[in-house]
Amino acid sequence: MVKKPTYEELEQRIKELEKEAVERQRAEEALRESEEKLRAQYRSIPVPTYTWQRVGEDLVLVDYNDAAAMITQGKIAAFVGIEARELYHDMPELLEELSQCFAEKTVIEREMPYRYRSTGESKHLVVKYAFVPPDLVLVHTEDITERKRTEEALQQYAERLRALAAQMAEMAEAERQRLARELHDQVGQNLTALGINLNIVRTQMPEEAAAPVRSRLDDSLSLVEQTAARIRDVMADLRPPVLDDYGLVAALHWYGEQFARRTDIAIAVEGEELVPRLAARVENALFRIAQEALTNVAKHAQATQVTVTVEVDGGTLRLVVADDGIGFDPSTMPFDPAQDKLRTSPAPLAEPAGDRGWGLLTMTERAEAVGGRCRIESAPGQGAQVIVEVAR
């Protein structure tokens, strides 16, 4: 026989039920407040955000925030409840990424051009898919259209600068050639004629002519010869005839001998002359880069040995100027060849970099002007290598 509860027991049970009801009501109110806060946070996310939910075998658009409503001019509401495979039937890559995010329970991010169906407006977006347990995928979209336009404008500007640099390099070479020709045709010929005239005067002078006059003639002839030799050196620096006549490797051998005499730094040039030869503007650019690299060695490297190598690897020609000097940290240079731009905040220098970084900028511009690439490899105490690569 079941024992009936006493009045006191019934009264106690009623109080417990009332307390549980109050606590449940409070919990429901707290949950509702929490949901409202989360909902408000979701609505106020500053970038367009869309919520997809797994329904059966597909994902369905179930919600969106205020930014999404604004970017679509409110027309996104018409797409709520539509399955992904219907909405993205002509964009399989989006459907695949959305499904992949849900299946792998992961985060996927990509940059892409996108045309809004609701407004027909084309944008460039960064799209981020994020899985939210148990069955949701949040899709955030960030509009980077202006940034991409700016990047494209900067790229076009850089291309124009490179084209201008190439044109200026060609103009500089043409001017060097013109000056060398003028020196040869005018100054050189006049010096030769002057030397001939002085020799004629000297030979026709009577033996009894005063010794001071003969001494002055001998001194003048010596000055003419020295000036002519100096003019020939200047002409060779402006436009080495060996480069035009015999090619890049021969010109590097010639210049290496001059460089070794001036600096007492041993230099070895390695490589065979290319057959067929490179285009004249490419040979000029590589020769000038080698000159600049050797100048930097003489100024900064404290080297005793330099090796200049010309080699062909497949369809690529590689020029390497390597020294055994003190080396340096490439990050201390104002120009970063890896990023092809000036550093905004150069690292503090243990020693002043001088004009080494700007010399590399000049070499890089010369290489890019002929479709090549220049980089430098170095470390403190380990020498340096300037490496230029151009298509053969």
C-alpha positions as CSV (number, residue, x, y, z in Angstrom):
1,M,0.0,0.0,0.0
2,V,1.4,3.4,-1.1
3,K,2.0,5.8,1.7
4,K,0.3,9.1,1.2
5,P,2.5,12.2,1.6
6,T,1.7,14.4,4.6
7,Y,0.5,17.9,4.3
8,E,3.9,19.2,5.3
9,E,5.6,17.1,2.6
10,L,3.2,18.4,-0.1
11,E,3.8,22.0,1.0
12,Q,7.6,21.4,0.8
13,R,7.4,19.9,-2.6
14,I,5.3,22.8,-3.9
15,K,7.9,25.2,-2.6
16,E,10.7,23.3,-4.4
17,L,8.7,23.3,-7.7
18,E,8.1,27.0,-7.4
19,K,11.8,27.6,-6.8
20,E,12.7,25.4,-9.8
21,A,10.2,27.4,-11.9
22,V,11.7,30.7,-10.9
23,E,15.3,29.4,-11.5
24,R,14.2,28.1,-14.9
25,Q,12.6,31.4,-15.8
26,R,15.8,33.2,-14.8
27,A,17.9,30.8,-16.9
28,E,15.6,31.3,-19.9
29,E,15.8,35.1,-19.5
30,A,19.6,34.9,-19.2
31,L,19.8,32.7,-22.3
32,R,17.5,35.0,-24.2
33,E,19.6,38.0,-23.2
34,S,22.7,36.2,-24.2
35,E,21.2,35.2,-27.6
36,E,20.1,38.9,-28.1
37,K,23.6,40.1,-27.3
38,L,25.1,37.5,-29.7
39,R,22.5,38.5,-32.3
40,A,23.4,42.2,-31.9
41,Q,27.1,41.4,-32.2
42,Y,26.5,39.4,-35.3
43,R,24.4,42.1,-36.8
44,S,27.1,44.7,-36.1
45,I,30.1,42.8,-37.5
46,P,31.7,45.5,-39.8
47,V,32.2,43.2,-42.8
48,P,29.4,41.5,-44.7
49,T,28.7,38.1,-43.0
50,Y,26.4,35.3,-44.1
51,T,25.3,32.2,-42.2
52,W,24.8,28.9,-43.9
53,Q,23.2,25.8,-42.3
54,R,23.4,22.2,-43.2
55,V,19.9,21.0,-44.3
56,G,19.8,17.5,-45.6
57,E,22.5,17.1,-48.3
58,D,23.0,20.8,-48.9
59,L,23.8,24.1,-47.2
60,V,21.1,26.8,-47.0
61,L,21.5,30.5,-46.5
62,V,19.7,31.2,-43.2
63,D,20.9,34.6,-42.0
64,Y,23.0,37.7,-42.8
65,N,24.2,40.8,-40.9
66,D,23.6,44.5,-41.5
67,A,26.8,45.0,-43.5
68,A,25.6,42.3,-45.9
69,A,22.2,43.9,-46.2
70,M,23.8,47.3,-46.9
71,I,26.3,46.0,-49.6
72,T,23.4,44.2,-51.4
73,Q,21.0,47.1,-50.9
74,G,18.7,44.8,-48.9
75,K,18.2,42.4,-51.8
76,I,20.0,39.6,-49.9
77,A,16.7,38.9,-48.1
78,A,15.4,37.3,-51.3
79,F,18.1,34.6,-51.2
80,V,17.4,33.4,-47.6
81,G,16.3,29.8,-47.7
82,I,18.0,29.0,-51.1
83,E,20.3,26.1,-51.3
84,A,24.0,26.7,-52.1
85,R,24.0,24.3,-55.1
86,E,21.2,26.4,-56.6
87,L,22.7,29.8,-55.8
88,Y,26.2,28.9,-56.9
89,H,25.4,26.5,-59.8
90,D,27.6,28.6,-62.1
91,M,30.4,29.1,-59.5
92,P,31.5,25.6,-58.6
93,E,34.7,26.8,-56.8
94,L,32.5,28.7,-54.2
95,L,30.3,25.7,-53.8
96,E,33.3,23.4,-53.4
97,E,34.9,25.7,-50.7
98,L,31.7,26.0,-48.8
99,S,31.2,22.3,-48.7
100,Q,34.9,21.7,-47.9
101,C,34.7,24.0,-44.9
102,F,31.7,22.1,-43.5
103,A,33.1,18.7,-44.3
104,E,36.6,19.3,-42.9
105,K,35.3,21.5,-40.0
106,T,38.0,24.1,-40.8
107,V,38.7,27.6,-41.9
108,I,39.3,28.5,-45.6
109,E,40.4,31.9,-46.9
110,R,40.9,33.1,-50.4
111,E,41.1,36.2,-52.5
112,M,38.8,36.4,-55.6
113,P,36.9,38.6,-58.0
114,Y,33.1,38.5,-57.3
115,R,30.0,39.8,-58.9
116,Y,27.1,40.4,-56.6
117,R,23.9,38.7,-57.9
118,S,21.7,41.1,-56.0
119,T,23.2,44.3,-57.4
120,G,25.3,43.2,-60.4
121,E,28.3,45.1,-58.9
122,S,31.7,43.6,-59.4
123,K,34.2,43.7,-56.5
124,H,37.4,42.1,-55.4
125,L,37.0,40.2,-52.1
126,V,38.8,38.3,-49.5
127,V,36.4,35.5,-48.5
128,K,36.8,33.6,-45.3
129,Y,34.7,30.4,-44.5
130,A,34.6,29.4,-40.8
131,F,32.9,26.2,-39.5
132,V,30.7,26.7,-36.4
133,P,29.5,23.6,-34.6
134,P,27.3,21.8,-35.0
135,D,26.0,22.6,-38.5
136,L,26.8,26.2,-39.5
137,V,29.3,27.9,-41.8
138,L,29.9,31.6,-41.4
139,V,31.2,33.4,-44.5
140,H,32.9,36.8,-44.1
141,T,33.7,39.0,-47.1
142,E,36.1,41.9,-47.1
143,D,36.0,44.4,-50.0
144,I,39.6,45.0,-51.2
145,T,38.6,46.5,-54.5
146,E,40.2,49.9,-53.8
147,R,43.4,48.3,-52.5
148,K,43.6,46.1,-55.6
149,R,43.2,49.2,-57.8
150,T,45.9,50.9,-55.9
151,E,48.2,47.9,-56.2
152,E,47.5,47.7,-59.9
153,A,48.2,51.4,-60.4
154,L,51.4,51.1,-58.4
155,Q,52.4,48.1,-60.6
156,Q,51.7,50.1,-63.7
157,Y,53.7,53.0,-62.4
158,A,56.6,50.7,-61.6
159,E,56.4,49.2,-65.1
160,R,56.5,52.7,-66.5
161,L,59.5,53.6,-64.3
162,R,61.3,50.4,-65.5
163,A,60.6,51.3,-69.1
164,L,61.9,54.8,-68.5
165,A,65.0,53.4,-66.7
166,A,65.6,51.2,-69.8
167,Q,65.2,54.1,-72.1
168,M,67.5,56.2,-70.0
169,A,70.1,53.5,-69.9
170,E,69.9,53.2,-73.7
171,M,70.2,57.0,-74.1
172,A,73.2,57.0,-71.7
173,E,74.9,54.3,-73.8
174,A,74.2,56.2,-77.0
175,E,75.6,59.4,-75.4
176,R,78.7,57.5,-74.3
177,Q,79.2,56.1,-77.8
178,R,78.7,59.6,-79.2
179,L,81.3,61.1,-76.8
180,A,83.8,58.4,-77.5
181,R,83.3,58.9,-81.3
182,E,83.8,62.7,-80.8
183,L,86.9,62.2,-78.8
184,H,88.3,59.9,-81.4
185,D,87.3,61.9,-84.4
186,Q,88.1,65.4,-83.1
187,V,90.3,65.4,-80.0
188,G,92.2,62.3,-80.9
189,Q,92.9,63.3,-84.5
190,N,93.9,66.8,-83.4
191,L,96.3,65.4,-80.8
192,T,97.8,63.2,-83.5
193,A,98.2,66.1,-85.9
194,L,99.7,68.2,-83.1
195,G,102.3,65.5,-82.3
196,I,103.2,65.2,-85.9
197,N,103.7,68.9,-86.2
198,L,105.8,69.1,-83.1
199,N,108.0,66.2,-84.4
200,I,108.4,68.0,-87.7
201,V,109.4,71.2,-86.0
202,R,111.9,69.3,-83.8
203,T,113.5,67.5,-86.7
204,Q,113.8,70.7,-88.8
205,M,115.3,72.8,-86.0
206,P,119.0,73.6,-86.6
207,E,121.5,71.9,-84.4
208,E,122.6,75.2,-83.0
209,A,119.1,75.9,-81.7
210,A,119.0,76.8,-78.0
211,A,118.7,73.8,-75.6
212,P,115.7,75.3,-73.7
213,V,113.7,75.4,-77.0
214,R,114.5,71.7,-77.6
215,S,113.6,70.9,-74.0
216,R,110.3,72.7,-74.4
217,L,109.5,70.7,-77.6
218,D,110.4,67.4,-75.9
219,D,108.2,68.3,-73.0
220,S,105.3,69.3,-75.3
221,L,105.6,66.0,-77.2
222,S,105.5,64.1,-73.9
223,L,102.4,66.0,-72.8
224,V,100.7,65.2,-76.2
225,E,101.5,61.5,-75.8
226,Q,100.2,61.5,-72.2
227,T,97.0,63.3,-73.2
228,A,96.4,61.0,-76.1
229,A,96.9,58.0,-73.8
230,R,94.4,59.5,-71.3
231,I,91.9,60.2,-74.0
232,R,92.2,56.6,-75.2
233,D,91.5,55.4,-71.6
234,V,88.5,57.8,-71.3
235,M,87.2,56.5,-74.7
236,A,87.5,52.9,-73.5
237,D,85.6,53.7,-70.3
238,L,82.9,55.4,-72.2
239,R,82.5,52.6,-74.7
240,P,85.0,49.7,-74.6
241,P,85.7,48.8,-78.2
242,V,86.5,45.3,-77.1
243,L,82.9,44.9,-76.0
244,D,81.6,45.9,-79.5
245,D,84.3,43.9,-81.3
246,Y,84.7,40.7,-79.3
247,G,81.8,40.4,-76.8
248,L,81.1,40.3,-73.1
249,V,83.6,37.9,-71.7
250,A,86.5,39.5,-73.7
251,A,85.4,42.9,-72.3
252,L,85.3,41.6,-68.8
253,H,88.9,40.2,-69.2
254,W,90.0,43.6,-70.4
255,Y,88.3,45.5,-67.7
256,G,89.5,43.0,-65.1
257,E,93.1,43.7,-66.0
258,Q,92.5,47.4,-65.6
259,F,90.7,46.9,-62.3
260,A,93.5,44.8,-60.9
261,R,96.2,47.3,-61.9
262,R,94.3,50.2,-60.2
263,T,93.3,48.4,-57.0
264,D,95.9,45.7,-56.5
265,I,92.9,43.2,-56.1
266,A,93.4,39.9,-57.9
267,I,90.6,39.3,-60.4
268,A,89.8,36.1,-62.3
269,V,87.3,36.1,-65.2
270,E,85.8,32.7,-66.0
271,G,83.5,31.7,-68.8
272,E,83.4,31.2,-72.6
273,E,82.2,33.8,-75.1
274,L,78.6,33.1,-76.1
275,V,77.8,32.0,-79.5
276,P,75.6,33.5,-80.8
277,R,76.3,36.7,-78.9
278,L,73.7,38.4,-76.7
279,A,71.8,41.4,-77.9
280,A,74.0,44.6,-77.7
281,R,71.8,46.2,-75.0
282,V,72.0,43.0,-72.9
283,E,75.8,42.9,-73.2
284,N,76.0,46.6,-72.3
285,A,73.8,46.1,-69.2
286,L,75.8,43.1,-67.9
287,F,79.1,44.9,-68.5
288,R,77.9,48.0,-66.6
289,I,76.6,45.8,-63.8
290,A,79.9,44.1,-63.5
291,Q,81.6,47.5,-63.5
292,E,79.3,48.7,-60.6
293,A,79.8,45.5,-58.7
294,L,83.6,45.8,-58.9
295,T,83.5,49.5,-57.9
296,N,81.5,48.5,-54.8
297,V,84.2,45.8,-54.0
298,A,87.0,48.4,-54.3
299,K,85.1,50.9,-52.1
300,H,83.7,48.6,-49.4
301,A,84.7,44.9,-49.4
302,Q,88.4,45.0,-48.3
303,A,88.8,42.0,-50.6
304,T,91.9,40.4,-52.0
305,Q,90.3,38.2,-54.7
306,V,87.3,38.7,-57.0
307,T,85.9,36.1,-59.4
308,V,83.7,37.1,-62.3
309,T,81.8,34.2,-63.8
310,V,79.7,34.0,-66.9
311,E,77.8,30.8,-67.3
312,V,74.7,29.4,-69.1
313,D,72.3,27.2,-67.3
314,G,69.6,26.0,-69.7
315,G,68.0,29.0,-71.2
316,T,69.4,31.4,-68.5
317,L,72.6,33.3,-68.6
318,R,74.1,34.0,-65.1
319,L,76.7,36.6,-64.3
320,V,78.3,36.3,-60.8
321,V,80.7,38.7,-59.2
322,A,82.0,37.2,-56.0
323,D,84.6,38.6,-53.6
324,D,86.3,37.3,-50.5
325,G,85.9,40.5,-48.5
326,I,84.4,41.3,-45.1
327,G,80.8,40.9,-46.3
328,F,77.8,42.6,-44.8
329,D,74.2,42.1,-43.7
330,P,72.0,42.8,-46.8
331,S,69.1,43.9,-44.5
332,T,71.1,47.1,-43.6
333,M,70.9,48.4,-47.2
334,P,68.2,51.0,-48.0
335,F,67.1,49.0,-51.0
336,D,65.7,45.5,-50.6
337,P,66.3,43.4,-53.7
338,A,64.1,40.6,-52.5
339,Q,61.1,42.9,-52.4
340,D,62.3,45.1,-55.2
341,K,61.6,48.3,-53.2
342,L,63.1,50.8,-50.7
343,R,62.9,49.8,-47.1
344,T,60.7,52.0,-45.0
345,S,62.6,51.3,-41.8
346,P,66.2,50.1,-42.5
347,A,67.7,48.0,-39.7
348,P,70.3,49.9,-37.6
349,L,73.7,49.7,-39.1
350,A,76.8,48.5,-37.3
351,E,78.8,50.6,-39.9
352,P,77.4,53.1,-42.4
353,A,76.3,51.4,-45.6
354,G,77.5,54.3,-47.7
355,D,76.3,54.1,-51.3
356,R,76.4,50.3,-51.5
357,G,72.7,50.0,-51.3
358,W,72.1,52.6,-54.0
359,G,74.7,50.8,-56.2
360,L,72.6,47.7,-55.9
361,L,69.5,49.7,-56.9
362,T,71.3,50.8,-60.0
363,M,72.4,47.2,-60.9
364,T,68.8,46.0,-60.2
365,E,67.3,48.6,-62.5
366,R,69.9,47.8,-65.3
367,A,69.0,44.1,-65.0
368,E,65.3,44.6,-65.0
369,A,65.6,47.0,-68.0
370,V,66.8,44.0,-70.1
371,G,64.3,41.5,-68.6
372,G,66.6,40.1,-66.0
373,R,66.9,40.0,-62.2
374,C,69.7,41.0,-59.8
375,R,70.2,39.8,-56.3
376,I,72.9,39.9,-53.7
377,E,74.1,37.2,-51.2
378,S,76.3,38.1,-48.3
379,A,76.9,37.8,-44.6
380,P,79.4,39.5,-42.3
381,G,82.8,37.9,-42.8
382,Q,81.8,35.7,-45.7
383,G,82.3,38.0,-48.7
384,A,79.5,38.9,-51.1
385,Q,78.1,37.7,-54.5
386,V,76.2,39.8,-57.0
387,I,74.1,37.5,-59.1
388,V,72.4,38.6,-62.3
389,E,70.2,36.3,-64.4
390,V,68.8,37.0,-67.8
391,A,67.0,34.9,-70.4
392,R,69.5,33.5,-73.0
